[in-house]
């Protein structure tokens, strides 16, 4: 008799978690009411659905999620059968369908081709951020699309004064403070040491500029770890892309240009690029 399959989280929050699948239907999402409850920015409240028939065949479908469900790097457009060994991605999570026996020896380690999670902040990492941005830029239904890149001012000096353990705690604290102010479906990723990338669908330049100012104010006024009484600020670059904007390769240079301008002007400020702005 064929053993029931299981899902294994191989990337993202809950790494190594196994989810047994019996015949039936399973809703997947962020709400506790879902049959398979998963956490992570970029995962919708009701993101996807799995169906397992009496012969243990598994079918996956996206349920109009904000950021999509991806198999082999392509967004699902219709219900798709999954073979044993198949992987699929929802936000920062990658799940793998396995037989129960194989799941017992699955290491859960990342492979070079699979996006992952930043080990310090538990946010999506740089690779996943770049991939999500590429997908978003190719989808006209997600326009206007805003990208924010923000960076701690003087992080090297802070680390030298207070130690790298303080620096790590600071990056975690900033990540948590910003996460709590985002909409469902916004993707916040760790993009480097003290740098974050934020991807926001259906957000115009005005709202994105306001969000950048919110991020700047939150960091400037937040409680610093270990009671350190020293000014901590971030510089923020904002770029917004409408239906007439160019291909995805232009997104990162444009928002990086805005961040450089903010840094060059002294930091602790927001600089923006709208559709048609020079880089």
C-alpha positions in Angstrom: 0.0 0.0 0.0 1.4 3.4 -1.0 2.3 5.6 2.0 0.7 9.0 2.3 2.9 11.8 1.1 4.2 14.6 3.3 5.2 18.2 2.7 8.6 19.4 4.1 9.5 23.0 4.6 13.0 23.1 3.0 13.5 26.9 3.0 12.1 29.7 5.1 10.4 30.0 8.5 9.6 26.6 10.0 12.6 25.0 8.2 12.3 21.2 8.6 8.6 21.1 9.5 6.8 18.1 8.1 3.1 18.1 7.2 1.4 14.7 6.6 -1.2 14.6 3.8 -4.2 12.3 3.8 -6.9 12.3 1.1 -8.8 15.5 1.1 -8.4 19.3 0.5 -6.1 21.6 2.3 -6.2 25.4 2.4 -2.7 27.0 2.8 -2.2 30.5 4.2 -1.4 32.8 7.0 -4.7 32.6 8.9 -5.1 30.1 11.7 -8.3 28.9 10.0 -6.2 27.4 7.1 -5.6 23.7 7.2 -1.9 24.3 6.6 -0.9 27.5 8.5 2.3 29.1 7.3 4.0 32.3 8.4 6.1 34.7 6.3 5.8 38.0 4.5 4.5 37.4 0.9 2.1 34.7 2.0 -1.5 35.6 1.7 -4.2 34.8 4.3 -5.6 32.1 2.0 -2.8 31.6 -0.5 -3.2 28.2 -2.1 -5.0 24.9 -2.0 -3.8 21.3 -2.1 -6.1 18.4 -3.2 -5.1 14.8 -2.4 -7.3 12.1 -4.0 -8.0 8.5 -3.0 -4.9 7.3 -5.0 -2.8 9.9 -3.2 -2.3 12.1 -6.3 -1.6 15.7 -5.3 -2.8 18.8 -7.1 -1.8 22.3 -6.2 -3.6 25.5 -7.2 -3.2 29.2 -6.3 -6.2 30.9 -4.8 -5.8 34.4 -6.1 -2.8 35.1 -3.8 -1.1 38.5 -3.9 2.4 37.2 -4.7 1.5 34.0 -6.5 2.5 30.3 -6.1 5.5 29.1 -8.1 6.5 25.7 -9.4 9.8 25.5 -11.3 10.0 29.3 -11.2 6.7 29.8 -13.0 3.6 31.2 -11.4 0.7 28.8 -11.3 -2.2 29.8 -13.7 -4.3 26.6 -13.2 -4.4 23.5 -10.9 -1.1 21.6 -11.4 -0.3 18.0 -10.5 2.7 17.5 -8.2 5.0 14.5 -8.4 6.9 13.1 -5.4 10.1 15.2 -5.2 8.4 18.4 -6.6 9.0 21.7 -4.9 6.9 24.8 -4.8 7.3 28.3 -3.4 4.9 30.6 -1.5 6.6 33.9 -0.5 9.8 33.1 1.4 8.9 29.4 1.9 9.9 26.5 -0.3 8.1 23.2 0.3 8.9 19.8 -1.1 6.5 16.9 -1.6 8.0 13.6 -0.4 7.1 10.1 0.7 7.0 9.7 4.4 10.1 7.5 4.5 12.1 10.0 2.5 11.0 12.9 4.7 12.6 11.2 7.7 16.1 11.6 6.1 15.5 14.9 4.3 18.2 17.2 5.5 16.2 20.4 4.8 19.4 22.2 3.7 19.2 24.7 0.9 20.4 24.0 -2.6 22.1 26.5 -4.9 18.9 26.8 -7.0 16.5 27.4 -4.2 15.9 30.9 -2.7 16.2 31.1 1.0 15.9 33.0 4.2 18.4 35.3 5.9 19.6 33.4 9.0 19.9 36.6 11.1 16.6 38.3 10.5 14.4 35.4 9.2 13.4 37.6 6.3 13.6 36.6 2.7 17.3 36.8 1.6 18.8 38.7 -1.3 18.4 35.9 -3.8 14.7 35.5 -3.1 14.2 39.3 -3.2 15.8 39.5 -6.6 13.7 36.7 -7.9 10.4 38.1 -6.5 11.2 41.5 -8.0 11.8 39.9 -11.4 8.4 38.1 -11.3 6.7 41.2 -10.1 8.1 43.4 -12.8 6.8 41.0 -15.4 3.3 41.1 -14.1 1.3 44.2 -15.3 -1.4 43.5 -12.8 1.0 44.4 -10.0 1.6 47.9 -11.3 2.1 50.5 -10.0 4.9 48.6 -8.3 7.1 50.3 -5.7 10.5 49.2 -4.6 12.2 50.6 -1.5 15.9 50.1 -0.6 17.0 51.3 2.8 20.3 51.2 4.6 21.5 51.9 8.2 23.6 55.1 8.2 27.1 54.5 9.7 26.6 50.8 10.6 30.4 50.2 10.5 31.0 52.9 13.1 28.1 51.6 15.3 29.6 48.1 15.1 33.1 49.4 16.0 31.7 51.4 19.0 29.3 48.8 20.5 30.4 45.5 19.0 29.0 43.3 16.3 26.6 41.6 18.7 24.9 44.9 19.2 24.9 45.4 15.4 23.1 42.1 14.9 20.5 42.9 17.5 19.9 46.2 15.9 19.3 44.7 12.5 16.8 42.2 14.0 15.1 45.0 15.9 14.8 47.2 12.8 13.4 44.2 10.8 10.7 43.5 13.4 9.8 47.2 13.7 9.3 47.6 9.9 7.5 44.3 9.5 4.8 45.4 11.8 4.0 48.4 9.7 3.6 46.6 6.3 0.5 45.5 4.4 -0.3 41.9 3.9 1.5 40.8 0.7 4.4 43.3 1.0 7.7 41.6 0.8 10.5 42.7 3.1 13.9 41.1 2.5 17.4 41.4 3.9 19.5 42.6 1.0 22.9 42.9 2.6 24.6 43.9 5.9 22.3 46.6 7.2 20.3 46.9 3.9 16.7 45.9 3.2 14.6 45.7 0.1 10.9 46.2 0.2 8.5 45.2 -2.6 5.0 46.7 -2.6 2.4 45.9 -5.3 -0.3 48.4 -6.2 1.4 51.2 -4.5 2.0 54.6 -6.3 4.9 57.0 -5.8 3.0 59.1 -3.3 2.2 56.2 -1.0 5.6 54.7 -1.4 7.2 58.0 -0.4 5.1 58.1 2.7 6.1 54.6 3.5 9.7 55.6 3.1 9.2 58.4 5.6 7.5 56.0 8.0 10.5 53.7 7.8 12.9 56.6 8.4 10.9 57.9 11.4 10.4 54.4 12.9 14.1 53.7 12.9 15.0 57.2 14.2 12.7 56.9 17.2 12.8 53.1 18.0 14.4 51.8 21.2 18.0 50.8 20.6 19.1 47.3 21.8 21.0 47.0 25.1 19.9 50.5 26.1 22.5 52.1 23.8 21.8 55.8 23.7 23.0 56.7 20.3 21.3 58.1 17.2 20.5 55.4 14.6 19.1 56.4 11.2 18.5 54.9 7.8 18.6 56.4 4.3 15.8 55.3 2.0 15.6 55.1 -1.8 12.2 54.7 -3.5 11.3 53.8 -7.1 7.9 53.3 -8.6 7.1 51.6 -11.9 3.9 52.0 -13.8 2.5 50.2 -16.8 4.9 52.1 -19.2 8.0 51.4 -17.1 10.9 49.4 -18.6 12.0 45.8 -17.9 13.0 44.4 -14.5 16.7 45.0 -15.1 16.1 48.7 -14.6 14.4 48.4 -11.2 17.5 47.8 -9.0 19.7 50.4 -10.6 17.0 53.0 -10.3 16.2 52.4 -6.6 19.9 52.1 -5.8 20.4 55.5 -7.5 17.8 57.0 -5.1 19.5 55.4 -2.1 22.9 56.8 -3.2 21.4 60.2 -3.4 19.9 60.0 0.1 23.3 58.8 1.5 25.2 61.5 -0.4 22.9 64.2 1.0 23.8 63.3 4.5 21.6 60.3 5.3 18.4 60.1 7.4 16.3 61.1 4.4 14.2 59.6 1.6 14.9 60.1 -2.1 12.5 59.0 -4.8 12.4 58.0 -8.5 9.2 57.9 -10.4 8.3 56.7 -13.9 10.7 58.3 -16.4 13.1 59.6 -13.8 16.8 59.6 -14.7 19.1 57.1 -13.0 
